[in-house]
Amino acid sequence: MTEYNAIEDCLEEIKNRYNNNEKVRKKLAKYNASIQMKFLDTDRKVLLLINNDQGIEVKDKSGDDSAPVKIDFAGEYVIIDLFNKELGAVKAYSDGKIKIVEGNIRSLMKLRSLMF
């Protein structure tokens, strides 16, 4: 199992999951939207641009206030813990480590396989 030590590793894994996992691409075949992730401990923003089944672009240190889905993480460590399976997404959400600022639950359920 790969160990993720930095947020950059997690962002690379998001691209890998999209590009190399047919099941993930199939789930996102009709998803065309941007997702903004913000890490509150560093005020770092990351933008995921998903273009249906045609591709994904990850823009580190970039945000979009008009993104239809916005997720705040208490800190960069949260996404690292999620990718290392030291923390579950539901537990992180219920503990307030992940906050859905904008977006609907259907969109988030589609994104779960990509991000968690």
Backbone as XML, in Angstrom:
<?xml version="1.0"?>
<chain id="A" units="angstrom">
  <residue number="1" name="MET">
    <atom name="N" x="0.834" y="-1.181" z="0.000"/>
    <atom name="CA" x="0.000" y="0.000" z="0.000"/>
    <atom name="C" x="0.882" y="1.249" z="0.000"/>
  </residue>
  <residue number="2" name="THR">
    <atom name="N" x="0.522" y="2.186" z="-0.832"/>
    <atom name="CA" x="1.253" y="3.445" z="-0.914"/>
    <atom name="C" x="0.980" y="4.288" z="0.318"/>
  </residue>
  <residue number="3" name="GLU">
    <atom name="N" x="2.014" y="4.929" z="0.820"/>
    <atom name="CA" x="1.842" y="5.853" z="1.933"/>
    <atom name="C" x="1.941" y="7.273" z="1.391"/>
  </residue>
  <residue number="4" name="TYR">
    <atom name="N" x="0.984" y="8.085" z="1.775"/>
    <atom name="CA" x="0.932" y="9.471" z="1.327"/>
    <atom name="C" x="1.464" y="10.351" z="2.447"/>
  </residue>
  <residue number="5" name="ASN">
    <atom name="N" x="2.490" y="11.141" z="2.137"/>
    <atom name="CA" x="3.138" y="11.956" z="3.156"/>
    <atom name="C" x="2.884" y="13.442" z="2.998"/>
  </residue>
  <residue number="6" name="ALA">
    <atom name="N" x="2.381" y="13.836" z="1.847"/>
    <atom name="CA" x="2.162" y="15.253" z="1.585"/>
    <atom name="C" x="0.912" y="15.421" z="0.730"/>
  </residue>
  <residue number="7" name="ILE">
    <atom name="N" x="0.348" y="16.598" z="0.769"/>
    <atom name="CA" x="-0.861" y="16.869" z="-0.003"/>
    <atom name="C" x="-0.609" y="16.684" z="-1.505"/>
  </residue>
  <residue number="8" name="GLU">
    <atom name="N" x="0.598" y="16.978" z="-1.960"/>
    <atom name="CA" x="0.927" y="16.799" z="-3.376"/>
    <atom name="C" x="0.772" y="15.335" z="-3.798"/>
  </residue>
  <residue number="9" name="ASP">
    <atom name="N" x="1.124" y="14.414" z="-2.896"/>
    <atom name="CA" x="0.942" y="12.983" z="-3.166"/>
    <atom name="C" x="-0.538" y="12.653" z="-3.352"/>
  </residue>
  <residue number="10" name="CYS">
    <atom name="N" x="-1.377" y="13.236" z="-2.525"/>
    <atom name="CA" x="-2.825" y="12.992" z="-2.599"/>
    <atom name="C" x="-3.402" y="13.562" z="-3.892"/>
  </residue>
  <residue number="11" name="LEU">
    <atom name="N" x="-2.952" y="14.732" z="-4.283"/>
    <atom name="CA" x="-3.447" y="15.343" z="-5.520"/>
    <atom name="C" x="-3.041" y="14.519" z="-6.734"/>
  </residue>
  <residue number="12" name="GLU">
    <atom name="N" x="-1.847" y="13.990" z="-6.693"/>
    <atom name="CA" x="-1.386" y="13.115" z="-7.783"/>
    <atom name="C" x="-2.225" y="11.838" z="-7.827"/>
  </residue>
  <residue number="13" name="GLU">
    <atom name="N" x="-2.573" y="11.324" z="-6.665"/>
    <atom name="CA" x="-3.404" y="10.119" z="-6.597"/>
    <atom name="C" x="-4.809" y="10.382" z="-7.144"/>
  </residue>
  <residue number="14" name="ILE">
    <atom name="N" x="-5.342" y="11.569" z="-6.916"/>
    <atom name="CA" x="-6.650" y="11.917" z="-7.475"/>
    <atom name="C" x="-6.581" y="11.836" z="-8.995"/>
  </residue>
  <residue number="15" name="LYS">
    <atom name="N" x="-5.535" y="12.394" z="-9.584"/>
    <atom name="CA" x="-5.372" y="12.310" z="-11.047"/>
    <atom name="C" x="-5.220" y="10.863" z="-11.494"/>
  </residue>
  <residue number="16" name="ASN">
    <atom name="N" x="-4.426" y="10.092" z="-10.758"/>
    <atom name="CA" x="-4.216" y="8.682" z="-11.107"/>
    <atom name="C" x="-5.513" y="7.888" z="-11.054"/>
  </residue>
  <residue number="17" name="ARG">
    <atom name="N" x="-6.316" y="8.110" z="-10.025"/>
    <atom name="CA" x="-7.587" y="7.392" z="-9.907"/>
    <atom name="C" x="-8.496" y="7.703" z="-11.095"/>
  </residue>
  <residue number="18" name="TYR">
    <atom name="N" x="-8.531" y="8.956" z="-11.487"/>
    <atom name="CA" x="-9.372" y="9.333" z="-12.619"/>
    <atom name="C" x="-8.837" y="8.706" z="-13.910"/>
  </residue>
  <residue number="19" name="ASN">
    <atom name="N" x="-7.551" y="8.827" z="-14.127"/>
    <atom name="CA" x="-6.954" y="8.381" z="-15.392"/>
    <atom name="C" x="-6.828" y="6.869" z="-15.520"/>
  </residue>
  <residue number="20" name="ASN">
    <atom name="N" x="-6.694" y="6.160" z="-14.416"/>
    <atom name="CA" x="-6.382" y="4.736" z="-14.470"/>
    <atom name="C" x="-7.480" y="3.820" z="-13.956"/>
  </residue>
  <residue number="21" name="ASN">
    <atom name="N" x="-8.592" y="4.372" z="-13.526"/>
    <atom name="CA" x="-9.651" y="3.544" z="-12.974"/>
    <atom name="C" x="-10.932" y="3.754" z="-13.787"/>
  </residue>
  <residue number="22" name="GLU">
    <atom name="N" x="-11.259" y="2.763" z="-14.582"/>
    <atom name="CA" x="-12.439" y="2.839" z="-15.456"/>
    <atom name="C" x="-13.721" y="3.054" z="-14.654"/>
  </residue>
  <residue number="23" name="LYS">
    <atom name="N" x="-13.820" y="2.435" z="-13.498"/>
    <atom name="CA" x="-15.005" y="2.578" z="-12.651"/>
    <atom name="C" x="-15.198" y="4.032" z="-12.207"/>
  </residue>
  <residue number="24" name="VAL">
    <atom name="N" x="-14.119" y="4.686" z="-11.837"/>
    <atom name="CA" x="-14.188" y="6.090" z="-11.426"/>
    <atom name="C" x="-14.597" y="6.959" z="-12.612"/>
  </residue>
  <residue number="25" name="ARG">
    <atom name="N" x="-13.968" y="6.743" z="-13.752"/>
    <atom name="CA" x="-14.310" y="7.529" z="-14.948"/>
    <atom name="C" x="-15.773" y="7.338" z="-15.340"/>
  </residue>
  <residue number="26" name="LYS">
    <atom name="N" x="-16.250" y="6.121" z="-15.202"/>
    <atom name="CA" x="-17.643" y="5.818" z="-15.547"/>
    <atom name="C" x="-18.606" y="6.583" z="-14.625"/>
  </residue>
  <residue number="27" name="LYS">
    <atom name="N" x="-18.286" y="6.633" z="-13.341"/>
    <atom name="CA" x="-19.119" y="7.370" z="-12.384"/>
    <atom name="C" x="-19.167" y="8.857" z="-12.718"/>
  </residue>
  <residue number="28" name="LEU">
    <atom name="N" x="-18.070" y="9.354" z="-13.264"/>
    <atom name="CA" x="-17.974" y="10.785" z="-13.545"/>
    <atom name="C" x="-18.233" y="11.114" z="-15.013"/>
  </residue>
  <residue number="29" name="ALA">
    <atom name="N" x="-18.745" y="10.147" z="-15.770"/>
    <atom name="CA" x="-18.943" y="10.319" z="-17.216"/>
    <atom name="C" x="-19.838" y="11.507" z="-17.553"/>
  </residue>
  <residue number="30" name="LYS">
    <atom name="N" x="-20.744" y="11.858" z="-16.659"/>
    <atom name="CA" x="-21.653" y="12.978" z="-16.928"/>
    <atom name="C" x="-21.460" y="14.106" z="-15.928"/>
  </residue>
  <residue number="31" name="TYR">
    <atom name="N" x="-20.297" y="14.139" z="-15.308"/>
    <atom name="CA" x="-20.009" y="15.173" z="-14.313"/>
    <atom name="C" x="-19.073" y="16.203" z="-14.935"/>
  </residue>
  <residue number="32" name="ASN">
    <atom name="N" x="-19.537" y="17.417" z="-15.036"/>
    <atom name="CA" x="-18.742" y="18.485" z="-15.631"/>
    <atom name="C" x="-18.819" y="19.689" z="-14.704"/>
  </residue>
  <residue number="33" name="ALA">
    <atom name="N" x="-17.928" y="19.740" z="-13.750"/>
    <atom name="CA" x="-17.948" y="20.821" z="-12.775"/>
    <atom name="C" x="-16.599" y="20.932" z="-12.095"/>
  </residue>
  <residue number="34" name="SER">
    <atom name="N" x="-16.437" y="22.025" z="-11.411"/>
    <atom name="CA" x="-15.206" y="22.207" z="-10.648"/>
    <atom name="C" x="-15.494" y="22.007" z="-9.164"/>
  </residue>
  <residue number="35" name="ILE">
    <atom name="N" x="-14.485" y="21.570" z="-8.467"/>
    <atom name="CA" x="-14.566" y="21.343" z="-7.031"/>
    <atom name="C" x="-13.424" y="22.115" z="-6.393"/>
  </residue>
  <residue number="36" name="GLN">
    <atom name="N" x="-13.771" y="22.947" z="-5.449"/>
    <atom name="CA" x="-12.736" y="23.681" z="-4.732"/>
    <atom name="C" x="-12.556" y="23.059" z="-3.352"/>
  </residue>
  <residue number="37" name="MET">
    <atom name="N" x="-11.318" y="22.720" z="-3.050"/>
    <atom name="CA" x="-10.978" y="22.245" z="-1.718"/>
    <atom name="C" x="-10.139" y="23.333" z="-1.051"/>
  </residue>
  <residue number="38" name="LYS">
    <atom name="N" x="-10.479" y="23.625" z="0.182"/>
    <atom name="CA" x="-9.719" y="24.625" z="0.938"/>
    <atom name="C" x="-9.245" y="23.977" z="2.231"/>
  </residue>
  <residue number="39" name="PHE">
    <atom name="N" x="-7.980" y="24.208" z="2.547"/>
    <atom name="CA" x="-7.370" y="23.666" z="3.748"/>
    <atom name="C" x="-7.183" y="24.820" z="4.718"/>
  </residue>
  <residue number="40" name="LEU">
    <atom name="N" x="-7.974" y="24.804" z="5.780"/>
    <atom name="CA" x="-8.076" y="25.953" z="6.660"/>
    <atom name="C" x="-6.807" y="26.247" z="7.444"/>
  </residue>
  <residue number="41" name="ASP">
    <atom name="N" x="-5.979" y="25.237" z="7.709"/>
    <atom name="CA" x="-4.760" y="25.481" z="8.484"/>
    <atom name="C" x="-3.726" y="26.291" z="7.699"/>
  </residue>
  <residue number="42" name="THR">
    <atom name="N" x="-3.731" y="26.159" z="6.382"/>
    <atom name="CA" x="-2.739" y="26.873" z="5.559"/>
    <atom name="C" x="-3.383" y="27.865" z="4.594"/>
  </residue>
  <residue number="43" name="ASP">
    <atom name="N" x="-4.715" y="27.904" z="4.555"/>
    <atom name="CA" x="-5.476" y="28.725" z="3.617"/>
    <atom name="C" x="-5.161" y="28.369" z="2.164"/>
  </residue>
  <residue number="44" name="ARG">
    <atom name="N" x="-4.726" y="27.162" z="1.950"/>
    <atom name="CA" x="-4.393" y="26.660" z="0.611"/>
    <atom name="C" x="-5.667" y="26.198" z="-0.092"/>
  </residue>
  <residue number="45" name="LYS">
    <atom name="N" x="-5.792" y="26.559" z="-1.350"/>
    <atom name="CA" x="-6.929" y="26.124" z="-2.152"/>
    <atom name="C" x="-6.434" y="25.248" z="-3.295"/>
  </residue>
  <residue number="46" name="VAL">
    <atom name="N" x="-7.241" y="24.249" z="-3.616"/>
    <atom name="CA" x="-6.967" y="23.355" z="-4.733"/>
    <atom name="C" x="-8.252" y="23.260" z="-5.545"/>
  </residue>
  <residue number="47" name="LEU">
    <atom name="N" x="-8.113" y="23.332" z="-6.849"/>
    <atom name="CA" x="-9.261" y="23.270" z="-7.737"/>
    <atom name="C" x="-9.173" y="22.022" z="-8.596"/>
  </residue>
  <residue number="48" name="LEU">
    <atom name="N" x="-10.233" y="21.214" z="-8.556"/>
    <atom name="CA" x="-10.337" y="20.032" z="-9.415"/>
    <atom name="C" x="-11.327" y="20.369" z="-10.525"/>
  </residue>
  <residue number="49" name="LEU">
    <atom name="N" x="-10.869" y="20.289" z="-11.751"/>
    <atom name="CA" x="-11.731" y="20.556" z="-12.903"/>
    <atom name="C" x="-12.014" y="19.228" z="-13.587"/>
  </residue>
  <residue number="50" name="ILE">
    <atom name="N" x="-13.249" y="18.780" z="-13.489"/>
    <atom name="CA" x="-13.639" y="17.488" z="-14.067"/>
    <atom name="C" x="-14.455" y="17.752" z="-15.319"/>
  </residue>
  <residue number="51" name="ASN">
    <atom name="N" x="-14.014" y="17.172" z="-16.417"/>
    <atom name="CA" x="-14.669" y="17.357" z="-17.710"/>
    <atom name="C" x="-15.245" y="16.030" z="-18.184"/>
  </residue>
  <residue number="52" name="ASN">
    <atom name="N" x="-16.362" y="15.652" z="-17.550"/>
    <atom name="CA" x="-17.032" y="14.397" z="-17.899"/>
    <atom name="C" x="-16.015" y="13.257" z="-17.899"/>
  </residue>
  <residue number="53" name="ASP">
    <atom name="N" x="-16.059" y="12.414" z="-18.932"/>
    <atom name="CA" x="-15.092" y="11.317" z="-19.017"/>
    <atom name="C" x="-13.896" y="11.695" z="-19.890"/>
  </residue>
  <residue number="54" name="GLN">
    <atom name="N" x="-13.718" y="13.000" z="-20.117"/>
    <atom name="CA" x="-12.656" y="13.466" z="-21.006"/>
    <atom name="C" x="-11.368" y="13.865" z="-20.291"/>
  </residue>
  <residue number="55" name="GLY">
    <atom name="N" x="-11.418" y="14.074" z="-19.000"/>
    <atom name="CA" x="-10.193" y="14.436" z="-18.311"/>
    <atom name="C" x="-10.430" y="15.156" z="-17.005"/>
  </residue>
  <residue number="56" name="ILE">
    <atom name="N" x="-9.360" y="15.271" z="-16.274"/>
    <atom name="CA" x="-9.378" y="15.999" z="-15.005"/>
    <atom name="C" x="-8.119" y="16.858" z="-14.953"/>
  </residue>
  <residue number="57" name="GLU">
    <atom name="N" x="-8.279" y="18.036" z="-14.392"/>
    <atom name="CA" x="-7.136" y="18.916" z="-14.186"/>
    <atom name="C" x="-7.126" y="19.296" z="-12.713"/>
  </residue>
  <residue number="58" name="VAL">
    <atom name="N" x="-5.971" y="19.192" z="-12.095"/>
    <atom name="CA" x="-5.811" y="19.561" z="-10.702"/>
    <atom name="C" x="-4.953" y="20.811" z="-10.659"/>
  </residue>
  <residue number="59" name="LYS">
    <atom name="N" x="-5.535" y="21.888" z="-10.142"/>
    <atom name="CA" x="-4.809" y="23.155" z="-10.035"/>
    <atom name="C" x="-4.521" y="23.420" z="-8.563"/>
  </residue>
  <residue number="60" name="ASP">
    <atom name="N" x="-3.276" y="23.188" z="-8.194"/>
    <atom name="CA" x="-2.851" y="23.419" z="-6.819"/>
    <atom name="C" x="-2.668" y="24.916" z="-6.598"/>
  </residue>
  <residue number="61" name="LYS">
    <atom name="N" x="-3.006" y="25.348" z="-5.404"/>
    <atom name="CA" x="-2.876" y="26.750" z="-5.001"/>
    <atom name="C" x="-3.682" y="27.664" z="-5.912"/>
  </residue>
  <residue number="62" name="SER">
    <atom name="N" x="-4.867" y="27.180" z="-6.254"/>
    <atom name="CA" x="-5.763" y="27.934" z="-7.124"/>
    <atom name="C" x="-7.194" y="27.687" z="-6.666"/>
  </residue>
  <residue number="63" name="GLY">
    <atom name="N" x="-8.006" y="28.723" z="-6.665"/>
    <atom name="CA" x="-9.388" y="28.577" z="-6.235"/>
    <atom name="C" x="-10.344" y="29.192" z="-7.234"/>
  </residue>
  <residue number="64" name="ASP">
    <atom name="N" x="-11.618" y="28.940" z="-7.020"/>
    <atom name="CA" x="-12.680" y="29.500" z="-7.845"/>
    <atom name="C" x="-13.890" y="29.695" z="-6.947"/>
  </residue>
  <residue number="65" name="ASP">
    <atom name="N" x="-14.165" y="30.942" z="-6.586"/>
    <atom name="CA" x="-15.265" y="31.222" z="-5.677"/>
    <atom name="C" x="-16.622" y="30.860" z="-6.262"/>
  </residue>
  <residue number="66" name="SER">
    <atom name="N" x="-16.692" y="30.638" z="-7.582"/>
    <atom name="CA" x="-17.960" y="30.262" z="-8.204"/>
    <atom name="C" x="-18.092" y="28.749" z="-8.398"/>
  </residue>
  <residue number="67" name="ALA">
    <atom name="N" x="-17.155" y="27.981" z="-7.863"/>
    <atom name="CA" x="-17.213" y="26.516" z="-7.991"/>
    <atom name="C" x="-18.514" y="26.006" z="-7.369"/>
  </residue>
  <residue number="68" name="PRO">
    <atom name="N" x="-19.207" y="25.095" z="-8.066"/>
    <atom name="CA" x="-20.472" y="24.582" z="-7.535"/>
    <atom name="C" x="-20.314" y="23.652" z="-6.332"/>
  </residue>
  <residue number="69" name="VAL">
    <atom name="N" x="-19.121" y="23.109" z="-6.145"/>
    <atom name="CA" x="-18.844" y="22.251" z="-4.988"/>
    <atom name="C" x="-17.625" y="22.821" z="-4.269"/>
  </residue>
  <residue number="70" name="LYS">
    <atom name="N" x="-17.806" y="23.087" z="-2.976"/>
    <atom name="CA" x="-16.712" y="23.600" z="-2.159"/>
    <atom name="C" x="-16.637" y="22.780" z="-0.889"/>
  </residue>
  <residue number="71" name="ILE">
    <atom name="N" x="-15.437" y="22.323" z="-0.612"/>
    <atom name="CA" x="-15.200" y="21.492" z="0.567"/>
    <atom name="C" x="-14.071" y="22.120" z="1.373"/>
  </residue>
  <residue number="72" name="ASP">
    <atom name="N" x="-14.318" y="22.341" z="2.650"/>
    <atom name="CA" x="-13.277" y="22.835" z="3.552"/>
    <atom name="C" x="-12.767" y="21.683" z="4.401"/>
  </residue>
  <residue number="73" name="PHE">
    <atom name="N" x="-11.459" y="21.599" z="4.502"/>
    <atom name="CA" x="-10.801" y="20.620" z="5.360"/>
    <atom name="C" x="-10.169" y="21.387" z="6.515"/>
  </residue>
  <residue number="74" name="ALA">
    <atom name="N" x="-10.248" y="20.842" z="7.716"/>
    <atom name="CA" x="-9.660" y="21.509" z="8.879"/>
    <atom name="C" x="-8.171" y="21.749" z="8.669"/>
  </residue>
  <residue number="75" name="GLY">
    <atom name="N" x="-7.523" y="20.844" z="7.956"/>
    <atom name="CA" x="-6.101" y="20.987" z="7.691"/>
    <atom name="C" x="-5.658" y="20.032" z="6.602"/>
  </residue>
  <residue number="76" name="GLU">
    <atom name="N" x="-4.474" y="20.259" z="6.105"/>
    <atom name="CA" x="-3.929" y="19.385" z="5.065"/>
    <atom name="C" x="-3.772" y="17.959" z="5.567"/>
  </residue>
  <residue number="77" name="TYR">
    <atom name="N" x="-3.534" y="17.806" z="6.865"/>
    <atom name="CA" x="-3.367" y="16.476" z="7.438"/>
    <atom name="C" x="-4.627" y="15.619" z="7.248"/>
  </residue>
  <residue number="78" name="VAL">
    <atom name="N" x="-5.799" y="16.241" z="7.141"/>
    <atom name="CA" x="-7.050" y="15.483" z="7.018"/>
    <atom name="C" x="-7.070" y="14.688" z="5.721"/>
  </residue>
  <residue number="79" name="ILE">
    <atom name="N" x="-6.732" y="15.333" z="4.614"/>
    <atom name="CA" x="-6.752" y="14.614" z="3.336"/>
    <atom name="C" x="-5.656" y="13.546" z="3.304"/>
  </residue>
  <residue number="80" name="ILE">
    <atom name="N" x="-4.530" y="13.824" z="3.920"/>
    <atom name="CA" x="-3.451" y="12.825" z="3.996"/>
    <atom name="C" x="-3.929" y="11.622" z="4.811"/>
  </residue>
  <residue number="81" name="ASP">
    <atom name="N" x="-4.573" y="11.864" z="5.951"/>
    <atom name="CA" x="-5.106" y="10.767" z="6.775"/>
    <atom name="C" x="-6.180" y="9.984" z="6.031"/>
  </residue>
  <residue number="82" name="LEU">
    <atom name="N" x="-7.014" y="10.663" z="5.243"/>
    <atom name="CA" x="-8.037" y="9.983" z="4.449"/>
    <atom name="C" x="-7.399" y="9.051" z="3.422"/>
  </residue>
  <residue number="83" name="PHE">
    <atom name="N" x="-6.401" y="9.544" z="2.717"/>
    <atom name="CA" x="-5.752" y="8.729" z="1.698"/>
    <atom name="C" x="-4.968" y="7.579" z="2.301"/>
  </residue>
  <residue number="84" name="ASN">
    <atom name="N" x="-4.453" y="7.753" z="3.497"/>
    <atom name="CA" x="-3.732" y="6.674" z="4.184"/>
    <atom name="C" x="-4.673" y="5.739" z="4.938"/>
  </residue>
  <residue number="85" name="LYS">
    <atom name="N" x="-5.967" y="6.019" z="4.846"/>
    <atom name="CA" x="-7.009" y="5.211" z="5.503"/>
    <atom name="C" x="-6.853" y="5.185" z="7.016"/>
  </residue>
  <residue number="86" name="GLU">
    <atom name="N" x="-6.290" y="6.245" z="7.554"/>
    <atom name="CA" x="-6.206" y="6.400" z="8.999"/>
    <atom name="C" x="-7.452" y="7.101" z="9.535"/>
  </residue>
  <residue number="87" name="LEU">
    <atom name="N" x="-8.254" y="7.624" z="8.614"/>
    <atom name="CA" x="-9.467" y="8.356" z="8.946"/>
    <atom name="C" x="-10.481" y="8.078" z="7.853"/>
  </residue>
  <residue number="88" name="GLY">
    <atom name="N" x="-11.707" y="7.825" z="8.243"/>
    <atom name="CA" x="-12.771" y="7.612" z="7.267"/>
    <atom name="C" x="-13.470" y="8.919" z="6.944"/>
  </residue>
  <residue number="89" name="ALA">
    <atom name="N" x="-14.031" y="9.021" z="5.757"/>
    <atom name="CA" x="-14.686" y="10.248" z="5.317"/>
    <atom name="C" x="-15.886" y="10.588" z="6.198"/>
  </residue>
  <residue number="90" name="VAL">
    <atom name="N" x="-16.673" y="9.601" z="6.569"/>
    <atom name="CA" x="-17.855" y="9.859" z="7.398"/>
    <atom name="C" x="-17.431" y="10.354" z="8.786"/>
  </residue>
  <residue number="91" name="LYS">
    <atom name="N" x="-16.419" y="9.722" z="9.341"/>
    <atom name="CA" x="-15.914" y="10.136" z="10.656"/>
    <atom name="C" x="-15.341" y="11.554" z="10.587"/>
  </residue>
  <residue number="92" name="ALA">
    <atom name="N" x="-14.580" y="11.841" z="9.535"/>
    <atom name="CA" x="-14.015" y="13.180" z="9.372"/>
    <atom name="C" x="-15.121" y="14.222" z="9.269"/>
  </residue>
  <residue number="93" name="TYR">
    <atom name="N" x="-16.168" y="13.882" z="8.527"/>
    <atom name="CA" x="-17.304" y="14.799" z="8.367"/>
    <atom name="C" x="-18.025" y="15.000" z="9.702"/>
  </residue>
  <residue number="94" name="SER">
    <atom name="N" x="-18.317" y="13.908" z="10.392"/>
    <atom name="CA" x="-19.058" y="14.014" z="11.657"/>
    <atom name="C" x="-18.239" y="14.702" z="12.748"/>
  </residue>
  <residue number="95" name="ASP">
    <atom name="N" x="-16.920" y="14.605" z="12.668"/>
    <atom name="CA" x="-16.048" y="15.282" z="13.633"/>
    <atom name="C" x="-15.782" y="16.741" z="13.261"/>
  </residue>
  <residue number="96" name="GLY">
    <atom name="N" x="-16.310" y="17.184" z="12.126"/>
    <atom name="CA" x="-16.128" y="18.565" z="11.701"/>
    <atom name="C" x="-14.799" y="18.838" z="11.015"/>
  </residue>
  <residue number="97" name="LYS">
    <atom name="N" x="-14.080" y="17.780" z="10.647"/>
    <atom name="CA" x="-12.794" y="17.963" z="9.963"/>
    <atom name="C" x="-12.980" y="18.233" z="8.474"/>
  </residue>
  <residue number="98" name="ILE">
    <atom name="N" x="-14.161" y="17.857" z="7.960"/>
    <atom name="CA" x="-14.539" y="18.158" z="6.585"/>
    <atom name="C" x="-15.881" y="18.882" z="6.653"/>
  </residue>
  <residue number="99" name="LYS">
    <atom name="N" x="-15.975" y="19.998" z="5.948"/>
    <atom name="CA" x="-17.229" y="20.744" z="5.914"/>
    <atom name="C" x="-17.606" y="20.982" z="4.456"/>
  </residue>
  <residue number="100" name="ILE">
    <atom name="N" x="-18.832" y="20.642" z="4.115"/>
    <atom name="CA" x="-19.345" y="20.904" z="2.781"/>
    <atom name="C" x="-19.872" y="22.327" z="2.787"/>
  </residue>
  <residue number="101" name="VAL">
    <atom name="N" x="-19.174" y="23.222" z="2.122"/>
    <atom name="CA" x="-19.555" y="24.621" z="2.089"/>
    <atom name="C" x="-20.645" y="24.843" z="1.046"/>
  </residue>
  <residue number="102" name="GLU">
    <atom name="N" x="-20.504" y="24.159" z="-0.074"/>
    <atom name="CA" x="-21.470" y="24.284" z="-1.148"/>
    <atom name="C" x="-21.486" y="22.989" z="-1.954"/>
  </residue>
  <residue number="103" name="GLY">
    <atom name="N" x="-22.644" y="22.617" z="-2.451"/>
    <atom name="CA" x="-22.774" y="21.417" z="-3.251"/>
    <atom name="C" x="-23.825" y="20.496" z="-2.672"/>
  </residue>
  <residue number="104" name="ASN">
    <atom name="N" x="-24.292" y="19.576" z="-3.498"/>
    <atom name="CA" x="-25.315" y="18.664" z="-3.012"/>
    <atom name="C" x="-24.721" y="17.285" z="-2.751"/>
  </residue>
  <residue number="105" name="ILE">
    <atom name="N" x="-25.432" y="16.510" z="-1.980"/>
    <atom name="CA" x="-24.931" y="15.211" z="-1.540"/>
    <atom name="C" x="-24.732" y="14.253" z="-2.711"/>
  </residue>
  <residue number="106" name="ARG">
    <atom name="N" x="-25.559" y="14.341" z="-3.755"/>
    <atom name="CA" x="-25.379" y="13.468" z="-4.924"/>
    <atom name="C" x="-24.029" y="13.687" z="-5.578"/>
  </residue>
  <residue number="107" name="SER">
    <atom name="N" x="-23.668" y="14.945" z="-5.743"/>
    <atom name="CA" x="-22.359" y="15.255" z="-6.326"/>
    <atom name="C" x="-21.249" y="14.690" z="-5.462"/>
  </residue>
  <residue number="108" name="LEU">
    <atom name="N" x="-21.392" y="14.848" z="-4.172"/>
    <atom name="CA" x="-20.353" y="14.381" z="-3.258"/>
    <atom name="C" x="-20.227" y="12.863" z="-3.270"/>
  </residue>
  <residue number="109" name="MET">
    <atom name="N" x="-21.326" y="12.170" z="-3.406"/>
    <atom name="CA" x="-21.271" y="10.710" z="-3.455"/>
    <atom name="C" x="-20.538" y="10.245" z="-4.721"/>
  </residue>
  <residue number="110" name="LYS">
    <atom name="N" x="-20.711" y="10.944" z="-5.827"/>
    <atom name="CA" x="-19.991" y="10.607" z="-7.058"/>
    <atom name="C" x="-18.489" y="10.841" z="-6.881"/>
  </residue>
  <residue number="111" name="LEU">
    <atom name="N" x="-18.148" y="11.865" z="-6.137"/>
    <atom name="CA" x="-16.744" y="12.243" z="-5.971"/>
    <atom name="C" x="-16.021" y="11.395" z="-4.944"/>
  </residue>
  <residue number="112" name="ARG">
    <atom name="N" x="-16.751" y="10.661" z="-4.148"/>
    <atom name="CA" x="-16.130" y="9.892" z="-3.071"/>
    <atom name="C" x="-15.061" y="8.938" z="-3.562"/>
  </residue>
  <residue number="113" name="SER">
    <atom name="N" x="-15.330" y="8.227" z="-4.655"/>
    <atom name="CA" x="-14.334" y="7.270" z="-5.164"/>
    <atom name="C" x="-13.100" y="7.967" z="-5.726"/>
  </residue>
  <residue number="114" name="LEU">
    <atom name="N" x="-13.279" y="9.178" z="-6.150"/>
    <atom name="CA" x="-12.156" y="9.948" z="-6.692"/>
    <atom name="C" x="-11.264" y="10.481" z="-5.569"/>
  </residue>
  <residue number="115" name="MET">
    <atom name="N" x="-11.887" y="10.943" z="-4.518"/>
    <atom name="CA" x="-11.150" y="11.642" z="-3.477"/>
    <atom name="C" x="-10.846" y="10.805" z="-2.230"/>
  </residue>
  <residue number="116" name="PHE">
    <atom name="N" x="-11.706" y="9.844" z="-1.927"/>
    <atom name="CA" x="-11.504" y="9.105" z="-0.682"/>
    <atom name="C" x="-11.451" y="7.635" z="-0.977"/>
  </residue>
</chain>
